């Protein structure tokens, strides 16, 4: 099993990976830009708001939310139910 944390701002990129991976579980962390900025130790969101990181998805660059992720973690905080759901999907495959 391989778990990859990836940022793919466009659906087409995620869809391409889904087609190639025999077991693909998309987990969407549904967090507001404000929650992301508050949890950003590198200051990327502050830079994006100041115009210094226009390539940041959701900050300066557009982000396309997934249409039908297998798991959604809401609020940007700890979501034990979403974690358990993702783990179950990965184990069952």
DATATA-V183652 format. One record per pair of residues at least 4 apart in sequence whose ideal C-beta (glycine too) atoms are under 8 Angstrom apart, sorted by the first residue. I is the first residue (numbers start at 0). J is the second residue. If there is no record, write none. Layout:
i->I j->J
i->I j->J
//
This chain:
i->0 j->22
i->0 j->89
i->2 j->89
i->6 j->56
i->7 j->12
i->7 j->13
i->7 j->16
i->8 j->12
i->8 j->56
i->8 j->57
i->8 j->60
i->8 j->61
i->8 j->62
i->8 j->63
i->9 j->13
i->9 j->63
i->10 j->14
i->10 j->63
i->10 j->65
i->10 j->66
i->11 j->15
i->12 j->16
i->13 j->17
i->13 j->25
i->13 j->65
i->14 j->18
i->15 j->19
i->16 j->20
i->16 j->23
i->17 j->23
i->17 j->25
i->22 j->89
i->22 j->92
i->24 j->69
i->24 j->70
i->24 j->85
i->24 j->88
i->24 j->89
i->24 j->92
i->25 j->65
i->25 j->68
i->25 j->69
i->25 j->70
i->26 j->68
i->26 j->69
i->26 j->70
i->26 j->71
i->26 j->72
i->26 j->81
i->26 j->85
i->27 j->64
i->27 j->65
i->27 j->68
i->27 j->70
i->27 j->71
i->27 j->72
i->28 j->72
i->28 j->75
i->29 j->64
i->29 j->71
i->29 j->72
i->29 j->73
i->29 j->74
i->29 j->75
i->30 j->34
i->30 j->35
i->30 j->38
i->30 j->74
i->30 j->75
i->31 j->35
i->31 j->75
i->32 j->36
i->32 j->44
i->32 j->57
i->32 j->58
i->33 j->37
i->34 j->38
i->34 j->74
i->34 j->75
i->34 j->76
i->35 j->39
i->35 j->44
i->35 j->57
i->35 j->58
i->35 j->75
i->36 j->44
i->36 j->45
i->36 j->48
i->38 j->75
i->39 j->43
i->39 j->44
i->39 j->45
i->42 j->46
i->43 j->47
i->43 j->52
i->43 j->55
i->43 j->58
i->44 j->48
i->44 j->55
i->44 j->58
i->45 j->49
i->46 j->51
i->46 j->52
i->46 j->55
i->47 j->51
i->47 j->52
i->47 j->53
i->47 j->55
i->47 j->58
i->47 j->59
i->48 j->58
i->50 j->59
i->52 j->58
i->52 j->59
i->53 j->59
i->53 j->60
i->54 j->59
i->54 j->60
i->55 j->59
i->55 j->60
i->56 j->60
i->56 j->61
i->56 j->62
i->57 j->62
i->69 j->84
i->69 j->85
i->69 j->88
i->70 j->81
i->70 j->84
i->70 j->85
i->70 j->88
i->71 j->81
i->72 j->78
i->72 j->81
i->72 j->82
i->73 j->78
i->73 j->81
i->74 j->78
i->78 j->82
i->79 j->83
i->80 j->84
i->81 j->85
i->82 j->86
i->83 j->87
i->84 j->88
i->85 j->89
i->86 j->90
i->87 j->91
i->88 j->92
//
